[in-house]
Each structure stands twice: as C-alpha cells, then as structure tokens.
Amino acid sequence: MSVKREVHPGTAYSFGKRRASSAWMDRLFTGTVWGVGIIVILFIVGLLFLLLQKGLPMLSWDFLYGVPSEIEEGGGIGPALFNSFYVLILSLLISIPIGLAAGIYLAEFAPNNKLIEVVRICVEGLSSVPSIIFGLFGIALFVEYFEIGLTILGAAVSLAFLNLPVLTRVTEESVRAVPTELRNGSFALGATHLQTIGQVVLPVALNGIMTGICLTAGRAFGESAVIILTAGVSTSGEMWDFNLLSPGGTLAVHLWYIQSEAIVPDAEQIAQKSTAVLIFVVLLINILFRVPLWFNSRKNQM
C-alpha cells in the first residue's frame, strides 16, 4: 500500500524562491569573478605596454653587447646583463639542491615534534624577510669576515640564501599534496621509500616545485638590494668575466644606478631600454621553466 504525501503550497513556493535566489547569487558571483579577472589581466597588459612601448623599439645588438659608459652617451649593458645570468645560475645551482633536499626531508622523513614545527616556523619567517637583510648578512660574511670585498661569489651565495626558504616551503607543500594512495600503491608493488619518492612523488609534485623555482629565479634576476650590498654597482668592464671575485653589478643594479646617479646624457633612454630587457628576460625565464611542465603533462596524458 503506497502512501501519498501532500506538499503544502507554501513549502513548494519557499523551495522555488530559495532555488531562484541561489541561481541569482551564482550568476552574480560568476560575473564578479569574471569581471575582476578581466580587470587584472587588462591592468597587467597595460602595465607591460607602458613599460615596453618606449624601450623595446630602441633595442639593438650594440646596446645588448656594449660596455656601460660613465660620461659619454651610447653605452650598453653587456657586462651587467652577463652578470645577471651568471649570478642567477650560480645562486640556483646552490639553492635548488639544498632547497629540494630540505623540503623533501620535512615532508617525508622529519618526525612530527615541536622541534620540526619550530623549524617550519623559522623557514616561513625567513621567506618574508626583506632582501636587504640578506644583503647585510652577505656584507658581514664576505666583506667583513672573509674580507674578499664586493664580488660575484658573495652575491650568488647571498641570493641562494634568499631563495632557500621559499624553495624549501614550496617543495614541502608540493610533496605533501601528493595523494597518499599513490604512495601506498607504490609500496604495495614492492618499491622502497626512496624509489617511491623518486619515481612517484617527485613527478607528481613537479608542477608545484617548478613553479617555486620559476618564482625564485625571476625574483633573483630582478633583485637589486642584495646585489648592491654584496657585489657593488659596477662591473669589471669585460663582457665575459667568469672570475668569481670580480665586481658583479647586474642589470637591475645598473637600472637603479642609471635612474639615480648616472650623469650620461642619454640616461633616460638607457633606463627605458634596460627596463624592456629586464622584463623580457623575466618573462623568458618563466616560459623556459614552464617547458618541462608542458612535457610532463603531455607525458601523463599519453
């Protein structure tokens, strides 16, 4: 015997009203998100256009390979641009292995106790410390303690210290985000913990890790405070100077110097062109670091 339930007209009206209100709120939220996203994109595009519209058309190979001039116009940014890449590569060679190892240890091997929690808090705190503090640390270590002066070596190591906390935290969070089922499946097939990390965990966490490396690389390339305090504002004057004890003024430092203290007649044009090169290289670094992610995603889809 079936029992028929009668729905009160007021209940049906209330349900329909709530449903219509929810649909309206959903459309409002969706429209708001789209609007904010479009505004942000337009702001970024407009900002890039304002920064590149004057400097980008004036770029030439003579400017990119030329030696900076102190008095006469027509100087280039060759040594400063080379130092930027040189210091960046050295700092990444130091910070990436240590940062990845520290992040993997905190995520996979570190015991869950108060000491490790204090370490995590310290790492998070160092991630938000102003870069000038790391520059002062570089002065105290390389200039005053080791007495080697303002050098590329001091700038690279100081930048590595600046990048380490961010890389450690990004690596730890990326590894922790890997589903536990993948680890259990690897263990069930007989893999060791080390094999599971190398063949299962790290490939899945690669997107987050590469994003962290990309962010730190872009930050290091455009860093000026640390470089000014540890490598100086000048260069050796040679285009391909690999001496670690040479002065290491980078492109960002050169841009700051041109805008604040330079007396060359074409300082404004040099600043505009240097800005265009700096932005273009940072965008190029982001694209290059995304290439492994594209190959990894295509490999997973096949």
GUDREN-150329 format. One record per residue (C-alpha): residue number from 0; residue in three letters; chain; x, y, z. Coordinates in nm, 4 decimals. Layout:
REM residues N
<r NUM, "ALA", "A", <X, Y, Z>>
...
END
This chain:
REM residues 302
<r 0, "MET", "A", <0.0000, 0.0000, 0.0000>>
<r 1, "SER", "A", <0.1515, 0.3333, -0.1105>>
<r 2, "VAL", "A", <0.1267, 0.6449, 0.0949>>
<r 3, "LYS", "A", <0.0813, 0.9748, -0.0822>>
<r 4, "ARG", "A", <0.2406, 1.2766, 0.0709>>
<r 5, "GLU", "A", <0.0844, 1.6071, 0.0066>>
<r 6, "VAL", "A", <0.3175, 1.9038, -0.0412>>
<r 7, "HIS", "A", <0.1930, 2.2208, 0.1102>>
<r 8, "PRO", "A", <0.1740, 2.5030, -0.1470>>
<r 9, "GLY", "A", <0.3713, 2.7329, 0.0818>>
<r 10, "THR", "A", <0.6577, 2.4817, 0.1059>>
<r 11, "ALA", "A", <0.6832, 2.4478, -0.2731>>
<r 12, "TYR", "A", <0.6795, 2.8264, -0.3091>>
<r 13, "SER", "A", <0.9558, 2.8639, -0.0468>>
<r 14, "PHE", "A", <1.1714, 2.5990, -0.2161>>
<r 15, "GLY", "A", <1.1333, 2.7632, -0.5558>>
<r 16, "LYS", "A", <1.2172, 3.1017, -0.4081>>
<r 17, "ARG", "A", <1.5367, 2.9687, -0.2488>>
<r 18, "ARG", "A", <1.6327, 2.7972, -0.5711>>
<r 19, "ALA", "A", <1.5845, 3.1155, -0.7725>>
<r 20, "SER", "A", <1.7834, 3.3135, -0.5139>>
<r 21, "SER", "A", <2.0694, 3.0610, -0.5286>>
<r 22, "ALA", "A", <2.0774, 3.0765, -0.9078>>
<r 23, "TRP", "A", <2.0873, 3.4563, -0.8959>>
<r 24, "MET", "A", <2.3709, 3.4537, -0.6400>>
<r 25, "ASP", "A", <2.5609, 3.2019, -0.8529>>
<r 26, "ARG", "A", <2.5332, 3.4265, -1.1598>>
<r 27, "LEU", "A", <2.6354, 3.7298, -0.9535>>
<r 28, "PHE", "A", <2.9423, 3.5537, -0.8135>>
<r 29, "THR", "A", <3.0416, 3.4211, -1.1567>>
<r 30, "GLY", "A", <3.0069, 3.7662, -1.3100>>
<r 31, "THR", "A", <3.2101, 3.9225, -1.0301>>
<r 32, "VAL", "A", <3.4932, 3.6710, -1.0717>>
<r 33, "TRP", "A", <3.4982, 3.7225, -1.4470>>
<r 34, "GLY", "A", <3.4980, 4.0998, -1.4038>>
<r 35, "VAL", "A", <3.7813, 4.1003, -1.1522>>
<r 36, "GLY", "A", <3.9836, 3.8593, -1.3661>>
<r 37, "ILE", "A", <3.9405, 4.0731, -1.6785>>
<r 38, "ILE", "A", <4.0359, 4.3882, -1.4866>>
<r 39, "VAL", "A", <4.3528, 4.2250, -1.3518>>
<r 40, "ILE", "A", <4.4516, 4.0984, -1.6969>>
<r 41, "LEU", "A", <4.3920, 4.4389, -1.8529>>
<r 42, "PHE", "A", <4.5949, 4.6043, -1.5770>>
<r 43, "ILE", "A", <4.8882, 4.3671, -1.6332>>
<r 44, "VAL", "A", <4.8757, 4.4102, -2.0111>>
<r 45, "GLY", "A", <4.8523, 4.7889, -1.9746>>
<r 46, "LEU", "A", <5.1441, 4.7963, -1.7318>>
<r 47, "LEU", "A", <5.3601, 4.5867, -1.9637>>
<r 48, "PHE", "A", <5.2659, 4.8091, -2.2564>>
<r 49, "LEU", "A", <5.3630, 5.1254, -2.0678>>
<r 50, "LEU", "A", <5.6976, 4.9770, -1.9655>>
<r 51, "LEU", "A", <5.7846, 4.8316, -2.3059>>
<r 52, "GLN", "A", <5.6431, 5.0804, -2.5546>>
<r 53, "LYS", "A", <5.9413, 5.3182, -2.5398>>
<r 54, "GLY", "A", <6.2338, 5.0899, -2.4631>>
<r 55, "LEU", "A", <6.1603, 4.7854, -2.6789>>
<r 56, "PRO", "A", <6.1712, 4.9601, -3.0216>>
<r 57, "MET", "A", <6.5089, 5.1197, -2.9366>>
<r 58, "LEU", "A", <6.6879, 4.7931, -2.8550>>
<r 59, "SER", "A", <6.9882, 4.6957, -3.0649>>
<r 60, "TRP", "A", <7.2686, 4.4414, -3.0507>>
<r 61, "ASP", "A", <7.5186, 4.7186, -2.9799>>
<r 62, "PHE", "A", <7.3228, 4.8084, -2.6681>>
<r 63, "LEU", "A", <7.2977, 4.4469, -2.5516>>
<r 64, "TYR", "A", <7.6685, 4.3745, -2.6037>>
<r 65, "GLY", "A", <7.8099, 4.7221, -2.5400>>
<r 66, "VAL", "A", <8.0061, 4.8272, -2.2318>>
<r 67, "PRO", "A", <7.8375, 5.0802, -1.9996>>
<r 68, "SER", "A", <7.9607, 5.4372, -2.0300>>
<r 69, "GLU", "A", <8.0170, 5.6674, -1.7358>>
<r 70, "ILE", "A", <8.0153, 6.0018, -1.9214>>
<r 71, "GLU", "A", <7.9581, 5.9650, -2.2955>>
<r 72, "GLU", "A", <7.6257, 5.8605, -2.4413>>
<r 73, "GLY", "A", <7.5668, 5.5396, -2.6300>>
<r 74, "GLY", "A", <7.6757, 5.2937, -2.3622>>
<r 75, "GLY", "A", <7.5424, 4.9385, -2.3432>>
<r 76, "ILE", "A", <7.4539, 4.6811, -2.0797>>
<r 77, "GLY", "A", <7.6657, 4.3823, -2.1903>>
<r 78, "PRO", "A", <7.8667, 4.3107, -1.8718>>
<r 79, "ALA", "A", <7.5689, 4.3885, -1.6468>>
<r 80, "LEU", "A", <7.3434, 4.1543, -1.8461>>
<r 81, "PHE", "A", <7.6064, 3.8789, -1.8352>>
<r 82, "ASN", "A", <7.6494, 3.9232, -1.4594>>
<r 83, "SER", "A", <7.2725, 3.8916, -1.4158>>
<r 84, "PHE", "A", <7.2684, 3.5483, -1.5788>>
<r 85, "TYR", "A", <7.5951, 3.4439, -1.4140>>
<r 86, "VAL", "A", <7.4801, 3.5308, -1.0620>>
<r 87, "LEU", "A", <7.1371, 3.3770, -1.1264>>
<r 88, "ILE", "A", <7.2797, 3.0445, -1.2454>>
<r 89, "LEU", "A", <7.5269, 3.0237, -0.9565>>
<r 90, "SER", "A", <7.2578, 3.1011, -0.6996>>
<r 91, "LEU", "A", <7.0220, 2.8393, -0.8456>>
<r 92, "LEU", "A", <7.2977, 2.5769, -0.8513>>
<r 93, "ILE", "A", <7.3394, 2.6350, -0.4789>>
<r 94, "SER", "A", <6.9791, 2.6841, -0.3686>>
<r 95, "ILE", "A", <6.7885, 2.4258, -0.5767>>
<r 96, "PRO", "A", <6.9617, 2.1078, -0.4464>>
<r 97, "ILE", "A", <6.9609, 2.2282, -0.0851>>
<r 98, "GLY", "A", <6.6028, 2.3597, -0.1033>>
<r 99, "LEU", "A", <6.4690, 2.0420, -0.2639>>
<r 100, "ALA", "A", <6.6513, 1.8201, -0.0151>>
<r 101, "ALA", "A", <6.5265, 2.0234, 0.2814>>
<r 102, "GLY", "A", <6.1682, 2.0266, 0.1525>>
<r 103, "ILE", "A", <6.1670, 1.6522, 0.0862>>
<r 104, "TYR", "A", <6.3101, 1.5838, 0.4315>>
<r 105, "LEU", "A", <6.0477, 1.7976, 0.6053>>
<r 106, "ALA", "A", <5.7667, 1.6338, 0.4087>>
<r 107, "GLU", "A", <5.8791, 1.2701, 0.4097>>
<r 108, "PHE", "A", <6.1316, 1.1990, 0.6837>>
<r 109, "ALA", "A", <6.1091, 1.4644, 0.9564>>
<r 110, "PRO", "A", <5.9429, 1.3477, 1.2801>>
<r 111, "ASN", "A", <5.6285, 1.5225, 1.3932>>
<r 112, "ASN", "A", <5.7587, 1.7011, 1.7021>>
<r 113, "LYS", "A", <5.7944, 2.0528, 1.8377>>
<r 114, "LEU", "A", <6.1482, 2.0980, 1.7047>>
<r 115, "ILE", "A", <6.0382, 2.0400, 1.3452>>
<r 116, "GLU", "A", <5.7438, 2.2756, 1.3964>>
<r 117, "VAL", "A", <5.9869, 2.5437, 1.5150>>
<r 118, "VAL", "A", <6.2000, 2.4803, 1.2051>>
<r 119, "ARG", "A", <5.8957, 2.5217, 0.9803>>
<r 120, "ILE", "A", <5.8030, 2.8473, 1.1533>>
<r 121, "CYS", "A", <6.1591, 2.9747, 1.1075>>
<r 122, "VAL", "A", <6.1572, 2.8822, 0.7378>>
<r 123, "GLU", "A", <5.8244, 3.0602, 0.6877>>
<r 124, "GLY", "A", <5.9578, 3.3623, 0.8721>>
<r 125, "LEU", "A", <6.2713, 3.3759, 0.6568>>
<r 126, "SER", "A", <6.0530, 3.3624, 0.3441>>
<r 127, "SER", "A", <5.9069, 3.7031, 0.4335>>
<r 128, "VAL", "A", <6.2296, 3.8707, 0.5492>>
<r 129, "PRO", "A", <6.3216, 4.1741, 0.3308>>
<r 130, "SER", "A", <6.6001, 4.1059, 0.0848>>
<r 131, "ILE", "A", <6.8157, 4.3838, 0.2259>>
<r 132, "ILE", "A", <6.8605, 4.1737, 0.5422>>
<r 133, "PHE", "A", <7.0237, 3.9003, 0.3343>>
<r 134, "GLY", "A", <7.2382, 4.1702, 0.1761>>
<r 135, "LEU", "A", <7.3563, 4.2827, 0.5199>>
<r 136, "PHE", "A", <7.4282, 3.9200, 0.6031>>
<r 137, "GLY", "A", <7.6362, 3.8956, 0.2857>>
<r 138, "ILE", "A", <7.8346, 4.2034, 0.3849>>
<r 139, "ALA", "A", <7.9021, 4.0622, 0.7299>>
<r 140, "LEU", "A", <8.0082, 3.7233, 0.5887>>
<r 141, "PHE", "A", <8.2021, 3.8026, 0.2716>>
<r 142, "VAL", "A", <8.3137, 4.1635, 0.3074>>
<r 143, "GLU", "A", <8.3925, 4.1831, 0.6782>>
<r 144, "TYR", "A", <8.4639, 3.8226, 0.7863>>
<r 145, "PHE", "A", <8.6306, 3.6732, 0.4769>>
<r 146, "GLU", "A", <8.7488, 4.0170, 0.3528>>
<r 147, "ILE", "A", <8.7071, 3.9373, -0.0172>>
<r 148, "GLY", "A", <8.5198, 4.2577, -0.0973>>
<r 149, "LEU", "A", <8.2223, 4.3072, -0.3271>>
<r 150, "THR", "A", <8.2210, 4.0044, -0.5547>>
<r 151, "ILE", "A", <8.0038, 3.7862, -0.7752>>
<r 152, "LEU", "A", <8.0610, 3.4983, -0.5333>>
<r 153, "GLY", "A", <7.9164, 3.6927, -0.2402>>
<r 154, "ALA", "A", <7.6152, 3.7980, -0.4461>>
<r 155, "ALA", "A", <7.5437, 3.4426, -0.5668>>
<r 156, "VAL", "A", <7.5626, 3.2881, -0.2197>>
<r 157, "SER", "A", <7.3527, 3.5679, -0.0657>>
<r 158, "LEU", "A", <7.0883, 3.5221, -0.3363>>
<r 159, "ALA", "A", <7.0931, 3.1472, -0.2688>>
<r 160, "PHE", "A", <7.0211, 3.2162, 0.0985>>
<r 161, "LEU", "A", <6.7381, 3.4458, -0.0106>>
<r 162, "ASN", "A", <6.5836, 3.1734, -0.2282>>
<r 163, "LEU", "A", <6.6294, 2.8799, 0.0103>>
<r 164, "PRO", "A", <6.3284, 2.9404, 0.2416>>
<r 165, "VAL", "A", <6.0869, 2.9813, -0.0500>>
<r 166, "LEU", "A", <6.2153, 2.6717, -0.2294>>
<r 167, "THR", "A", <6.2023, 2.4672, 0.0897>>
<r 168, "ARG", "A", <5.8428, 2.5599, 0.1690>>
<r 169, "VAL", "A", <5.7219, 2.5176, -0.1898>>
<r 170, "THR", "A", <5.8878, 2.1759, -0.2169>>
<r 171, "GLU", "A", <5.7463, 2.0591, 0.1156>>
<r 172, "GLU", "A", <5.3910, 2.1666, 0.0314>>
<r 173, "SER", "A", <5.4107, 2.0174, -0.3194>>
<r 174, "VAL", "A", <5.5313, 1.6832, -0.1846>>
<r 175, "ARG", "A", <5.2671, 1.6820, 0.0893>>
<r 176, "ALA", "A", <4.9967, 1.7467, -0.1727>>
<r 177, "VAL", "A", <5.0692, 1.4152, -0.3470>>
<r 178, "PRO", "A", <4.7802, 1.1748, -0.2694>>
<r 179, "THR", "A", <4.8565, 0.9071, -0.0109>>
<r 180, "GLU", "A", <4.7013, 0.6425, -0.2401>>
<r 181, "LEU", "A", <4.9891, 0.6840, -0.4858>>
<r 182, "ARG", "A", <5.2458, 0.6218, -0.2140>>
<r 183, "ASN", "A", <5.0553, 0.3183, -0.0832>>
<r 184, "GLY", "A", <5.0255, 0.1783, -0.4345>>
<r 185, "SER", "A", <5.3994, 0.2137, -0.4863>>
<r 186, "PHE", "A", <5.4738, 0.0445, -0.1546>>
<r 187, "ALA", "A", <5.2302, -0.2341, -0.2395>>
<r 188, "LEU", "A", <5.4242, -0.3050, -0.5610>>
<r 189, "GLY", "A", <5.7423, -0.3517, -0.3579>>
<r 190, "ALA", "A", <5.9094, -0.0149, -0.4096>>
<r 191, "THR", "A", <6.1283, 0.1281, -0.1374>>
<r 192, "HIS", "A", <6.0703, 0.4684, 0.0179>>
<r 193, "LEU", "A", <6.3492, 0.6230, -0.1895>>
<r 194, "GLN", "A", <6.2148, 0.4685, -0.5107>>
<r 195, "THR", "A", <5.8664, 0.5927, -0.4273>>
<r 196, "ILE", "A", <5.9937, 0.9467, -0.3794>>
<r 197, "GLY", "A", <6.1999, 0.9459, -0.6992>>
<r 198, "GLN", "A", <5.9554, 0.7699, -0.9314>>
<r 199, "VAL", "A", <5.6127, 0.8564, -0.7907>>
<r 200, "VAL", "A", <5.6135, 1.1538, -0.5548>>
<r 201, "LEU", "A", <5.8509, 1.3936, -0.7329>>
<r 202, "PRO", "A", <5.6975, 1.3519, -1.0829>>
<r 203, "VAL", "A", <5.3527, 1.4279, -0.9405>>
<r 204, "ALA", "A", <5.4853, 1.7237, -0.7376>>
<r 205, "LEU", "A", <5.6895, 1.8574, -1.0309>>
<r 206, "ASN", "A", <5.4372, 2.1282, -1.1238>>
<r 207, "GLY", "A", <5.4469, 2.2898, -0.7821>>
<r 208, "ILE", "A", <5.8242, 2.2565, -0.7492>>
<r 209, "MET", "A", <5.8912, 2.4100, -1.0905>>
<r 210, "THR", "A", <5.6547, 2.6951, -1.0111>>
<r 211, "GLY", "A", <5.8559, 2.7685, -0.6971>>
<r 212, "ILE", "A", <6.1846, 2.7562, -0.8888>>
<r 213, "CYS", "A", <6.0372, 2.9858, -1.1539>>
<r 214, "LEU", "A", <5.9281, 3.2405, -0.8931>>
<r 215, "THR", "A", <6.2636, 3.2397, -0.7173>>
<r 216, "ALA", "A", <6.4544, 3.2666, -1.0464>>
<r 217, "GLY", "A", <6.2520, 3.5677, -1.1573>>
<r 218, "ARG", "A", <6.2949, 3.7290, -0.8175>>
<r 219, "ALA", "A", <6.6698, 3.6641, -0.8173>>
<r 220, "PHE", "A", <6.7170, 3.8052, -1.1685>>
<r 221, "GLY", "A", <6.5411, 4.1287, -1.0777>>
<r 222, "GLU", "A", <6.6933, 4.1607, -0.7286>>
<r 223, "SER", "A", <6.8921, 4.4766, -0.6608>>
<r 224, "ALA", "A", <6.9269, 4.5313, -0.2844>>
<r 225, "VAL", "A", <7.1283, 4.2131, -0.2228>>
<r 226, "ILE", "A", <7.3497, 4.2749, -0.5275>>
<r 227, "ILE", "A", <7.4266, 4.6353, -0.4348>>
<r 228, "LEU", "A", <7.5395, 4.5342, -0.0858>>
<r 229, "THR", "A", <7.7366, 4.2215, -0.1808>>
<r 230, "ALA", "A", <7.8584, 4.2779, -0.5409>>
<r 231, "GLY", "A", <7.8557, 4.6559, -0.5847>>
<r 232, "VAL", "A", <7.7146, 4.8731, -0.8605>>
<r 233, "SER", "A", <7.9996, 4.8400, -1.1100>>
<r 234, "THR", "A", <8.1304, 4.5650, -1.3352>>
<r 235, "SER", "A", <8.4791, 4.4609, -1.4388>>
<r 236, "GLY", "A", <8.4206, 4.6152, -1.7812>>
<r 237, "GLU", "A", <8.4670, 4.2814, -1.9606>>
<r 238, "MET", "A", <8.1837, 4.1115, -2.1435>>
<r 239, "TRP", "A", <8.2634, 3.7518, -2.0429>>
<r 240, "ASP", "A", <8.4209, 3.7756, -1.6996>>
<r 241, "PHE", "A", <8.3863, 3.4432, -1.5153>>
<r 242, "ASN", "A", <8.6076, 3.5469, -1.2239>>
<r 243, "LEU", "A", <8.4053, 3.4882, -0.9066>>
<r 244, "LEU", "A", <8.5970, 3.7615, -0.7246>>
<r 245, "SER", "A", <8.5124, 4.0326, -0.9796>>
<r 246, "PRO", "A", <8.2562, 4.3079, -0.9095>>
<r 247, "GLY", "A", <7.9104, 4.1838, -1.0020>>
<r 248, "GLY", "A", <7.6806, 4.4727, -1.0870>>
<r 249, "THR", "A", <7.3734, 4.3239, -1.2577>>
<r 250, "LEU", "A", <7.1130, 4.4668, -1.4934>>
<r 251, "ALA", "A", <6.8730, 4.5561, -1.2115>>
<r 252, "VAL", "A", <7.1517, 4.7371, -1.0270>>
<r 253, "HIS", "A", <7.2575, 4.9136, -1.3474>>
<r 254, "LEU", "A", <6.8994, 5.0298, -1.3982>>
<r 255, "TRP", "A", <6.8882, 5.1684, -1.0440>>
<r 256, "TYR", "A", <7.2241, 5.3418, -1.0935>>
<r 257, "ILE", "A", <7.1187, 5.4975, -1.4247>>
<r 258, "GLN", "A", <6.7980, 5.6308, -1.2728>>
<r 259, "SER", "A", <6.9563, 5.7712, -0.9562>>
<r 260, "GLU", "A", <7.3222, 5.8659, -1.0009>>
<r 261, "ALA", "A", <7.4289, 5.8457, -1.3659>>
<r 262, "ILE", "A", <7.5352, 6.1642, -1.5462>>
<r 263, "VAL", "A", <7.5296, 6.0345, -1.9043>>
<r 264, "PRO", "A", <7.3168, 6.2495, -2.1397>>
<r 265, "ASP", "A", <7.1017, 5.9569, -2.2578>>
<r 266, "ALA", "A", <7.0289, 5.8173, -1.9097>>
<r 267, "GLU", "A", <6.6523, 5.8165, -1.9692>>
<r 268, "GLN", "A", <6.6827, 5.6177, -2.2930>>
<r 269, "ILE", "A", <6.9214, 5.3690, -2.1288>>
<r 270, "ALA", "A", <6.6784, 5.3238, -1.8393>>
<r 271, "GLN", "A", <6.3872, 5.2618, -2.0756>>
<r 272, "LYS", "A", <6.5809, 5.0064, -2.2797>>
<r 273, "SER", "A", <6.7160, 4.8365, -1.9663>>
<r 274, "THR", "A", <6.3623, 4.8100, -1.8296>>
<r 275, "ALA", "A", <6.2451, 4.6455, -2.1518>>
<r 276, "VAL", "A", <6.5316, 4.3950, -2.1433>>
<r 277, "LEU", "A", <6.4727, 4.3153, -1.7754>>
<r 278, "ILE", "A", <6.1012, 4.2497, -1.8241>>
<r 279, "PHE", "A", <6.1578, 4.0488, -2.1417>>
<r 280, "VAL", "A", <6.4188, 3.8252, -1.9753>>
<r 281, "VAL", "A", <6.1983, 3.7631, -1.6694>>
<r 282, "LEU", "A", <5.9122, 3.6601, -1.8986>>
<r 283, "LEU", "A", <6.1518, 3.4386, -2.0941>>
<r 284, "ILE", "A", <6.2682, 3.2707, -1.7713>>
<r 285, "ASN", "A", <5.9072, 3.1936, -1.6816>>
<r 286, "ILE", "A", <5.8467, 3.0404, -2.0245>>
<r 287, "LEU", "A", <6.1648, 2.8302, -2.0144>>
<r 288, "PHE", "A", <6.0820, 2.6906, -1.6726>>
<r 289, "ARG", "A", <5.7320, 2.6028, -1.7944>>
<r 290, "VAL", "A", <5.8649, 2.3842, -2.0780>>
<r 291, "PRO", "A", <5.9340, 2.0803, -1.8511>>
<r 292, "LEU", "A", <5.5810, 2.1147, -1.7144>>
<r 293, "TRP", "A", <5.4348, 2.1028, -2.0642>>
<r 294, "PHE", "A", <5.6360, 1.7901, -2.1491>>
<r 295, "ASN", "A", <5.5372, 1.6320, -1.8161>>
<r 296, "SER", "A", <5.1668, 1.6997, -1.8735>>
<r 297, "ARG", "A", <5.1826, 1.5597, -2.2282>>
<r 298, "LYS", "A", <5.3646, 1.2518, -2.0960>>
<r 299, "ASN", "A", <5.0924, 1.1945, -1.8359>>
<r 300, "GLN", "A", <4.8183, 1.2289, -2.0972>>
<r 301, "MET", "A", <4.9717, 0.9694, -2.3293>>
END
